[in-house]
Amino acid sequence: MAKLILTHEVTGLGEPGDVVEVKDGYARNYLIPRRLATPWTKGAESQVSQIRKARKAREIATLDEAKAAAESLQAKPVVVTAKAGESGRLFGAVTTADIAAAVAEAGAKVDKRKIEIGQPIKATGDYTVSVRLHPEVSAKLAVKVVAA
């Protein structure tokens, strides 16, 4: 088992700043190469407080605020424009950054790391993505992909 400090949120494992123990292969082959975690050392333990402070500054403070944000996100669909062929197939895929930019254009603010796309969006149409606003609150966001 490897002891790591998470630097980014990993679904099902923890938040940035959490100290976790995972199997060696998962750490060596997935978490560390993708810079989602760093090896735990006594010196790195001091970084944990800095990571947690930064997370608190970005995070939605209360459960009520998160529920209000979820309701406003679910109220109307977000429109994402992308280059597409005649059959409606996209040249590339819609990313979490594209969705976050469209949400920002609509007047709300969502961190792209909090958006989870179930399957890659590679064609025009209507999709539903999940947005984790708070550990207890996630919103279903309607995304409409149209050809540019």
C-alpha positions, 0 to 999 in steps of 0.5 A: 500500500502506498500513502499519497496526498491528493492534489486534485479531486478523485471521485470515490477516493477523496478531495485535494489535501486528503492523505489516502492509502491506495494499492501500489499499482494504482498510485504508480500507474494512474494517480502519480503520472496524472499528477492527481496525487504526490507521494506522502512525506513528512515535508509534503505534510506541510503542503496539505494545509496549503492545499486545504486553504485553497480548496476552502476558498474555491468551495461553495461554503454552505449546503444551502448555497449549493442547493440554490446553485443546483436549482439555478443550473438545472433551470435551463439547458446550456448551449455548446456550439462545436464544429460538426459534419453534415451528419451531426458528428463533431470534429473532436469532442465536447470537453468539461472546459467547453461546458464550463465556458458555456455555463459561465456565458450563461451567468453562473460559475462552475469549476471544470474539475467538478463536471463529470461527463458520463460518456464522451460527447461526440455528436450534436444533440441533448445530453445530461452531465453531472456537476458536483457542487458540494460533497452532498449536492450534485446537479444534473445539467442539461447540455444542448450541443449544436453545430457551429 
